Amino acid sequence: MRVQLKEIFIRYYQDLFLSRRLYAGIACTAMLFLLTFFLPALSRLPELLFLVFIILIAADFILLYAQRKTIFVVRELPERLSNGDENELSIYLENFYTFRVKVGIIDEIPAQFQKRDLWFETILTAGEKKHIQYLLRPTTRGEYVFGRVRLFLRSPLGLIVRRFNFGEDTAVAVYPSFLHLRKYELMAISDRLSEIGIKKIRRVGHSLEFDQTRTYVKGDDYRTVNWKATARRGELMVNAYTDEKAQHVYCLIDKSRSMKMPFEGMTLLDYAINASLVLSSVAMVKQDRAGLITVAEQSGSVLAADRKPVQLGKIMAMLYREQTRYLELNIEALYTNVRQTIKQRSLLIFFTNFESMSALKRQLPYLQRLARHHLLLVVFFENTELHQLIMDPASTVEDIYIQTIAEKFAYEKKLMVMELARHGILSILTQPKNLTVNVVNRYLEVKARQRI
């Protein structure tokens, strides 16, 4: 008996709400009763209207609760979300009521988004199906838990509101930016990489790797003519060359506290992780071997360079687990790890950040040692907030002082680029939002100039 009463309470009371229209009707009826003290001739009218009002409430209640098959709602989630990108989600609705209903929807999205105002309103006719689509942009990797979809439904009378609760807690993993990766792949297939900033690099000479000897076709470079094959075959033959393959490309990722700095909601580490994923994909498309090494106050994860189809999945899974550490970078541990792991000359792309020249000089001896054995490219970041301070007009002495200090720090970053170049180390100084494009461009340039 007690269980039945509880079910009745949940069904007919806990999910029942009063609408503003109902409160407005009650207020109007009360006003009419008040007027009867001054206009006795209206004494019957408020009672009649109040009776009609009660009948309408009862009819509205019957409309919402009498039908067994009411409405169906489900949130359609992807298997995983892409960090730093706009991910499309949708809510599917189907109305089984025999009349038009007005629907309000609250989607309980994960706490990481810090949004409590995600509210959708729509109208569904009898038997209508509808998708409500919206976008979410996660800024940290990890597990995101979606709660229930709560639906608030009103009949055409609109006096009371019935709530429906659909679904259970659902966990979705947020991985490094695979949507960004997919965009680069599609652009590469359609030969439209220039639209996202990838430059076409002029090749210097021939690649060193011979591909095949084939028949001469009009337009072939006459310098590639193979005279011995021509004499044997009795027709003009040329040598064909391909890009040199199986070169090793390693992304070295600094996880120390300098990479915790946030820009546009994402940390520098997340920008570096997204760029590393895209660069690894591009390197494998170019038939190179992609690998990964992380470091903070001690050696981190290591993934040997490879170009098997499963390698990109391994890289993504490894990057998904990486988190920023709150200690100083141990550059000596990185040097030792690289020397033990990488046995042949490779392209090392080191994602880190220097905020002062003294920070660079502490690491420079080890960077020089790495550059002796490998082609080293150091990637670090511009402080976009400093750039904004420099561009803002100065109206007070304090503003001028702040701008002077900001210009000093910005100029010091340029000095770091020159200091690295003086020691034969390649470098990229970039804004976080342009990181991926700049790194891919530099890789293609190094590849075209055969510097590895």
VEXDREN-2710 file (C-alpha; in Angstrom, 1 decimal):
% VEXDREN-2710
k/r/px/py/pz
1/MET/0.0/0.0/0.0
2/ARG/2.8/2.4/1.0
3/VAL/4.6/1.6/-2.3
4/GLN/1.5/2.3/-4.3
5/LEU/1.0/5.7/-2.5
6/LYS/4.6/6.6/-3.2
7/GLU/4.2/5.8/-6.9
8/ILE/1.0/7.9/-7.1
9/PHE/2.8/10.7/-5.3
10/ILE/5.7/10.6/-7.8
11/ARG/3.4/10.3/-10.8
12/TYR/0.8/12.9/-10.0
13/TYR/2.5/15.4/-7.7
14/GLN/6.3/15.4/-7.7
15/ASP/6.4/16.1/-11.5
16/LEU/3.5/18.5/-11.5
17/PHE/4.1/22.3/-11.7
18/LEU/1.9/25.3/-11.9
19/SER/2.3/27.6/-14.9
20/ARG/2.2/31.4/-14.9
21/ARG/-1.1/31.3/-16.8
22/LEU/-2.6/29.5/-13.8
23/TYR/-1.3/32.1/-11.3
24/ALA/-2.6/34.9/-13.6
25/GLY/-6.1/33.2/-13.6
26/ILE/-6.1/32.9/-9.8
27/ALA/-5.1/36.6/-9.5
28/CYS/-7.9/37.7/-11.9
29/THR/-10.5/35.6/-10.0
30/ALA/-9.4/37.1/-6.7
31/MET/-9.7/40.6/-8.1
32/LEU/-13.3/39.8/-9.3
33/PHE/-14.2/38.6/-5.8
34/LEU/-12.7/41.8/-4.4
35/LEU/-14.8/43.9/-6.8
36/THR/-18.0/42.3/-5.6
37/PHE/-17.7/44.3/-2.3
38/PHE/-18.1/47.5/-4.4
39/LEU/-20.4/46.1/-7.1
40/PRO/-22.8/43.6/-5.5
41/ALA/-24.4/43.0/-8.9
42/LEU/-21.3/41.0/-9.9
43/SER/-21.6/38.6/-6.9
44/ARG/-22.4/35.5/-9.1
45/LEU/-19.9/36.2/-11.9
46/PRO/-16.7/35.5/-9.8
47/GLU/-18.2/32.2/-8.5
48/LEU/-19.1/31.1/-12.1
49/LEU/-15.7/32.1/-13.4
50/PHE/-14.0/30.3/-10.6
51/LEU/-16.0/27.1/-11.3
52/VAL/-15.1/27.3/-15.0
53/PHE/-11.4/27.8/-14.0
54/ILE/-11.5/24.7/-11.8
55/ILE/-13.0/22.7/-14.7
56/LEU/-10.3/23.9/-17.0
57/ILE/-7.6/22.8/-14.6
58/ALA/-9.2/19.4/-14.3
59/ALA/-9.4/19.1/-18.1
60/ASP/-5.8/20.2/-18.4
61/PHE/-4.8/17.5/-15.9
62/ILE/-6.7/14.8/-17.8
63/LEU/-5.1/15.9/-21.1
64/LEU/-1.6/15.5/-19.7
65/TYR/-2.1/12.3/-17.6
66/ALA/-4.8/10.3/-19.2
67/GLN/-2.9/9.1/-22.2
68/ARG/-0.5/6.2/-21.6
69/LYS/1.9/6.8/-24.5
70/THR/3.0/10.4/-24.2
71/ILE/6.3/11.6/-25.4
72/PHE/9.8/10.2/-26.2
73/VAL/13.1/12.1/-25.7
74/VAL/16.7/10.9/-26.0
75/ARG/20.0/12.8/-26.1
76/GLU/22.2/11.7/-29.0
77/LEU/25.8/11.7/-28.0
78/PRO/28.9/11.0/-30.0
79/GLU/31.2/8.2/-28.7
80/ARG/33.8/10.9/-27.7
81/LEU/34.2/14.6/-27.8
82/SER/37.0/16.6/-29.4
83/ASN/38.9/19.0/-27.1
84/GLY/38.9/22.6/-28.1
85/ASP/36.4/22.1/-31.0
86/GLU/32.7/22.8/-31.3
87/ASN/31.1/19.4/-30.9
88/GLU/27.5/18.9/-32.2
89/LEU/25.0/17.2/-30.0
90/SER/21.3/16.7/-30.5
91/ILE/18.1/15.9/-28.6
92/TYR/15.5/13.8/-30.4
93/LEU/11.8/14.3/-29.5
94/GLU/8.7/12.4/-30.6
95/ASN/5.2/13.5/-29.6
96/PHE/2.6/10.7/-29.1
97/TYR/-0.1/13.0/-27.7
98/THR/-3.1/13.6/-30.0
99/PHE/-2.8/17.3/-29.6
100/ARG/-0.1/20.1/-30.0
101/VAL/2.2/20.5/-27.0
102/LYS/4.6/23.2/-25.9
103/VAL/7.9/21.8/-24.6
104/GLY/10.7/23.2/-22.5
105/ILE/13.9/21.2/-22.2
106/ILE/16.7/21.3/-19.7
107/ASP/19.8/19.3/-20.6
108/GLU/22.0/18.5/-17.6
109/ILE/25.4/18.9/-19.3
110/PRO/28.7/18.2/-17.5
111/ALA/29.9/20.5/-14.7
112/GLN/33.1/21.3/-16.6
113/PHE/31.1/23.6/-19.0
114/GLN/29.8/25.7/-16.0
115/LYS/26.6/26.4/-17.9
116/ARG/23.3/26.3/-15.9
117/ASP/21.1/28.1/-18.5
118/LEU/20.9/25.5/-21.3
119/TRP/17.2/25.8/-22.0
120/PHE/15.4/25.0/-25.3
121/GLU/11.8/25.6/-26.2
122/THR/9.8/24.1/-29.1
123/ILE/6.3/23.2/-30.2
124/LEU/5.4/19.7/-31.3
125/THR/2.2/18.9/-33.2
126/ALA/0.5/15.6/-32.8
127/GLY/2.8/12.8/-34.0
128/GLU/5.6/15.2/-34.9
129/LYS/9.3/14.2/-34.6
130/LYS/12.1/16.8/-34.2
131/HIS/15.8/17.1/-33.6
132/ILE/17.2/20.0/-31.4
133/GLN/20.9/20.5/-32.2
134/TYR/23.4/22.5/-30.2
135/LEU/27.2/22.9/-29.8
136/LEU/29.5/22.3/-26.9
137/ARG/33.2/23.2/-26.7
138/PRO/35.2/21.3/-24.1
139/THR/38.5/22.9/-23.0
140/THR/40.0/20.1/-20.9
141/ARG/40.5/16.4/-21.6
142/GLY/39.0/13.7/-19.4
143/GLU/35.7/12.2/-18.6
144/TYR/32.5/14.3/-18.8
145/VAL/29.3/13.1/-17.2
146/PHE/26.0/14.1/-18.8
147/GLY/22.9/13.9/-16.5
148/ARG/19.3/13.5/-17.4
149/VAL/17.2/15.3/-20.0
150/ARG/14.3/17.1/-18.2
151/LEU/11.3/18.0/-20.2
152/PHE/8.5/20.4/-19.2
153/LEU/5.4/19.9/-21.2
154/ARG/2.2/22.0/-21.5
155/SER/-1.1/21.3/-23.3
156/PRO/-2.9/23.9/-25.4
157/LEU/-4.7/25.0/-22.1
158/GLY/-1.3/25.7/-20.5
159/LEU/-2.5/25.9/-16.9
160/ILE/-0.3/23.1/-15.5
161/VAL/3.1/21.7/-16.5
162/ARG/4.1/18.1/-16.4
163/ARG/7.8/17.2/-16.1
164/PHE/9.4/14.1/-17.7
165/ASN/12.8/12.8/-16.8
166/PHE/14.7/10.8/-19.4
167/GLY/18.0/8.9/-19.4
168/GLU/20.6/8.3/-16.8
169/ASP/24.1/9.6/-16.1
170/THR/26.3/9.0/-19.2
171/ALA/30.1/9.4/-19.2
172/VAL/31.8/10.6/-22.4
173/ALA/35.5/10.9/-22.9
174/VAL/37.0/14.1/-24.3
175/TYR/40.0/13.3/-26.5
176/PRO/42.6/15.5/-28.1
177/SER/41.2/17.5/-31.1
178/PHE/40.4/14.7/-33.6
179/LEU/37.8/17.0/-35.4
180/HIS/40.7/19.4/-36.1
181/LEU/42.7/16.4/-37.4
182/ARG/39.8/15.3/-39.6
183/LYS/39.6/18.8/-41.1
184/TYR/43.3/18.7/-42.1
185/GLU/42.9/15.2/-43.6
186/LEU/39.9/16.3/-45.7
187/MET/41.7/19.4/-46.9
188/ALA/44.7/17.3/-47.9
189/ILE/42.6/14.9/-49.9
190/SER/40.8/17.8/-51.8
191/ASP/44.1/19.7/-52.2
192/ARG/42.8/22.7/-50.4
193/LEU/45.3/23.0/-47.5
194/SER/46.1/26.6/-48.5
195/GLU/42.6/27.5/-47.2
196/ILE/43.7/26.8/-43.6
197/GLY/47.1/28.4/-44.0
198/ILE/49.3/25.5/-45.1
199/LYS/51.9/26.8/-47.6
200/LYS/53.1/25.0/-50.7
201/ILE/56.9/24.6/-50.2
202/ARG/59.2/24.5/-53.3
203/ARG/61.3/21.4/-53.3
204/VAL/65.0/21.6/-53.5
205/GLY/66.3/19.1/-56.1
206/HIS/65.2/15.5/-56.1
207/SER/64.4/13.3/-53.1
208/LEU/67.1/10.7/-52.5
209/GLU/64.8/7.7/-52.7
210/PHE/64.4/6.1/-56.1
211/ASP/60.9/4.8/-57.0
212/GLN/60.9/3.3/-60.5
213/THR/62.0/3.6/-64.2
214/ARG/59.2/4.4/-66.5
215/THR/58.5/5.6/-70.1
216/TYR/59.1/9.3/-70.8
217/VAL/55.9/11.4/-70.8
218/LYS/55.9/14.9/-72.2
219/GLY/56.7/17.4/-69.5
220/ASP/59.2/15.1/-67.6
221/ASP/62.5/16.6/-66.6
222/TYR/65.1/15.7/-69.3
223/ARG/67.7/15.5/-66.5
224/THR/66.0/12.3/-65.2
225/VAL/66.5/10.4/-68.5
226/ASN/68.0/6.9/-67.8
227/TRP/70.2/6.4/-70.9
228/LYS/71.0/2.8/-70.1
229/ALA/67.3/1.8/-69.8
230/THR/66.6/3.8/-73.0
231/ALA/69.3/1.8/-74.9
232/ARG/67.9/-1.5/-73.7
233/ARG/64.2/-0.7/-74.4
234/GLY/64.6/1.3/-77.5
235/GLU/62.4/4.1/-76.2
236/LEU/63.0/7.1/-73.9
237/MET/63.0/6.1/-70.2
238/VAL/63.2/8.3/-67.1
239/ASN/63.9/7.7/-63.4
240/ALA/61.0/8.5/-61.1
241/TYR/61.7/9.6/-57.5
242/THR/59.5/9.8/-54.4
243/ASP/59.8/11.6/-51.1
244/GLU/62.3/10.1/-48.8
245/LYS/60.4/7.8/-46.5
246/ALA/60.7/6.3/-43.0
247/GLN/62.2/9.4/-41.4
248/HIS/61.5/9.7/-37.7
249/VAL/59.5/12.6/-36.3
250/TYR/59.2/12.9/-32.6
251/CYS/57.0/15.3/-30.7
252/LEU/58.6/16.2/-27.3
253/ILE/55.9/17.7/-25.0
254/ASP/56.8/19.7/-21.9
255/LYS/54.2/19.0/-19.1
256/SER/55.8/21.3/-16.4
257/ARG/54.0/24.2/-14.8
258/SER/55.0/26.6/-17.6
259/MET/52.5/24.8/-19.9
260/LYS/49.6/25.3/-17.4
261/MET/49.1/28.9/-18.6
262/PRO/45.6/29.3/-20.1
263/PHE/44.7/31.0/-23.3
264/GLU/41.1/31.2/-24.5
265/GLY/40.0/28.6/-22.0
266/MET/42.7/26.0/-22.9
267/THR/46.1/25.4/-21.4
268/LEU/49.3/25.6/-23.5
269/LEU/49.6/21.8/-22.9
270/ASP/46.3/21.2/-24.6
271/TYR/47.3/23.3/-27.6
272/ALA/50.6/21.4/-27.8
273/ILE/48.7/18.0/-27.6
274/ASN/46.3/19.0/-30.4
275/ALA/49.1/20.2/-32.6
276/SER/51.1/17.0/-31.9
277/LEU/48.2/14.8/-33.0
278/VAL/47.8/16.7/-36.3
279/LEU/51.5/16.8/-37.0
280/SER/51.8/13.0/-36.3
281/SER/49.0/12.4/-38.8
282/VAL/50.6/14.6/-41.4
283/ALA/54.0/12.9/-40.9
284/MET/52.4/9.4/-41.4
285/VAL/50.6/10.6/-44.5
286/LYS/54.1/11.6/-45.8
287/GLN/55.3/8.1/-45.0
288/ASP/57.4/9.2/-42.0
289/ARG/57.4/7.5/-38.6
290/ALA/55.7/9.4/-35.8
291/GLY/56.6/9.1/-32.1
292/LEU/56.0/10.8/-28.8
293/ILE/57.9/11.7/-25.6
294/THR/56.6/13.6/-22.6
295/VAL/58.5/15.1/-19.7
296/ALA/58.0/17.2/-16.6
297/GLU/60.1/17.0/-13.4
298/GLN/61.0/13.5/-14.5
299/SER/60.7/11.4/-17.7
300/GLY/57.2/10.7/-18.8
301/SER/55.6/8.5/-21.5
302/VAL/57.5/7.3/-24.5
303/LEU/56.1/5.9/-27.7
304/ALA/58.6/4.7/-30.3
305/ALA/58.2/6.1/-33.8
306/ASP/56.2/4.0/-36.2
307/ARG/53.9/4.4/-39.2
308/LYS/51.6/1.4/-38.7
309/PRO/47.8/2.1/-39.1
310/VAL/47.3/1.7/-35.3
311/GLN/50.1/4.2/-34.4
312/LEU/47.8/7.2/-34.6
313/GLY/45.3/5.5/-32.2
314/LYS/48.2/4.8/-29.8
315/ILE/49.3/8.5/-29.9
316/MET/45.7/9.7/-29.2
317/ALA/45.3/7.3/-26.3
318/MET/48.6/8.4/-24.8
319/LEU/47.9/12.1/-25.2
320/TYR/44.4/11.6/-23.7
321/ARG/46.0/10.6/-20.3
322/GLU/48.6/13.4/-20.1
323/GLN/48.2/16.1/-17.5
324/THR/50.1/19.2/-16.6
325/ARG/52.5/18.9/-13.7
326/TYR/53.1/21.7/-11.3
327/LEU/56.9/21.4/-11.0
328/GLU/59.9/22.7/-13.1
329/LEU/61.0/21.0/-16.3
330/ASN/63.8/18.5/-15.9
331/ILE/65.6/19.1/-19.2
332/GLU/68.4/16.7/-18.2
333/ALA/65.8/13.9/-17.9
334/LEU/64.5/14.7/-21.4
335/TYR/68.0/14.6/-22.9
336/THR/68.8/11.3/-21.2
337/ASN/65.5/9.8/-22.4
338/VAL/66.0/11.0/-26.0
339/ARG/69.6/9.6/-26.1
340/GLN/68.4/6.2/-24.8
341/THR/65.3/5.9/-27.0
342/ILE/66.2/7.5/-30.4
343/LYS/69.1/5.8/-32.1
344/GLN/69.0/7.5/-35.5
345/ARG/69.0/11.1/-36.6
346/SER/65.4/12.4/-36.3
347/LEU/63.3/15.6/-36.3
348/LEU/62.5/16.5/-32.7
349/ILE/59.8/19.1/-32.2
350/PHE/59.9/20.3/-28.6
351/PHE/56.8/22.0/-27.4
352/THR/57.6/24.2/-24.3
353/ASN/57.4/27.7/-23.1
354/PHE/60.0/30.3/-21.9
355/GLU/58.9/33.4/-20.1
356/SER/62.4/34.9/-19.7
357/MET/65.8/34.8/-21.2
358/SER/67.2/33.3/-18.0
359/ALA/64.8/30.3/-18.3
360/LEU/66.0/29.7/-21.9
361/LYS/69.7/29.9/-20.9
362/ARG/69.2/27.2/-18.1
363/GLN/68.0/24.8/-20.8
364/LEU/70.2/25.9/-23.7
365/PRO/73.2/23.6/-23.0
366/TYR/71.0/20.5/-23.2
367/LEU/69.2/21.8/-26.3
368/GLN/72.6/22.3/-27.9
369/ARG/73.5/18.7/-27.1
370/LEU/70.2/17.4/-28.7
371/ALA/70.8/19.5/-31.8
372/ARG/74.2/17.8/-32.3
373/HIS/72.6/14.5/-32.9
374/HIS/69.1/15.5/-34.2
375/LEU/67.4/18.3/-36.1
376/LEU/65.8/20.2/-33.2
377/LEU/62.8/22.5/-33.6
378/VAL/61.8/24.4/-30.4
379/VAL/58.2/25.7/-30.3
380/PHE/57.2/28.2/-27.7
381/PHE/54.4/30.7/-27.3
382/GLU/53.7/34.4/-27.6
383/ASN/51.9/36.0/-24.6
384/THR/48.8/37.3/-26.3
385/GLU/47.8/39.3/-23.3
386/LEU/51.0/41.2/-23.5
387/HIS/50.3/41.9/-27.1
388/GLN/46.9/43.3/-26.1
389/LEU/48.5/45.5/-23.5
390/ILE/50.9/46.9/-26.0
391/MET/48.1/47.7/-28.5
392/ASP/45.8/49.4/-26.0
393/PRO/46.1/53.2/-25.9
394/ALA/47.9/54.6/-22.8
395/SER/46.2/57.5/-21.0
396/THR/48.1/57.6/-17.7
397/VAL/51.6/57.3/-16.4
398/GLU/50.8/53.9/-15.0
399/ASP/49.5/52.8/-18.4
400/ILE/52.7/53.9/-20.0
401/TYR/54.8/52.1/-17.4
402/ILE/52.8/48.9/-17.9
403/GLN/53.1/49.1/-21.7
404/THR/56.9/49.6/-21.4
405/ILE/57.2/46.5/-19.3
406/ALA/55.0/44.5/-21.7
407/GLU/57.1/45.6/-24.7
408/LYS/60.2/44.5/-22.9
409/PHE/58.9/41.0/-22.3
410/ALA/57.6/40.8/-25.9
411/TYR/61.0/41.9/-27.3
412/GLU/62.7/39.3/-25.0
413/LYS/60.7/36.6/-26.8
414/LYS/62.2/37.7/-30.1
415/LEU/65.7/37.7/-28.6
416/MET/65.1/34.1/-27.6
417/VAL/64.5/33.2/-31.3
418/MET/67.7/34.9/-32.3
419/GLU/69.6/33.1/-29.4
420/LEU/68.4/29.7/-30.6
421/ALA/69.3/30.5/-34.2
422/ARG/72.8/31.5/-33.1
423/HIS/73.3/28.0/-31.8
424/GLY/71.9/26.3/-34.9
425/ILE/68.5/25.4/-33.3
426/LEU/65.3/26.0/-35.3
427/SER/62.5/27.7/-33.5
428/ILE/58.9/28.8/-33.8
429/LEU/57.4/31.7/-31.8
430/THR/53.7/31.5/-32.2
431/GLN/50.3/32.4/-30.8
432/PRO/48.5/29.4/-29.3
433/LYS/45.6/29.6/-31.8
434/ASN/48.1/29.5/-34.8
435/LEU/50.2/26.7/-33.3
436/THR/49.0/23.8/-35.5
437/VAL/49.3/25.6/-38.8
438/ASN/52.7/27.0/-38.0
439/VAL/54.1/23.7/-36.9
440/VAL/52.8/21.8/-39.9
441/ASN/54.2/24.4/-42.3
442/ARG/57.6/24.2/-40.7
443/TYR/57.6/20.4/-40.9
444/LEU/56.7/20.5/-44.6
445/GLU/59.5/23.1/-45.2
446/VAL/62.1/20.9/-43.4
447/LYS/60.8/17.9/-45.4
448/ALA/61.1/19.8/-48.7
449/ARG/64.6/21.0/-47.9
450/GLN/65.7/17.5/-46.9
451/ARG/67.2/18.7/-43.6
452/ILE/66.5/15.6/-41.6
END
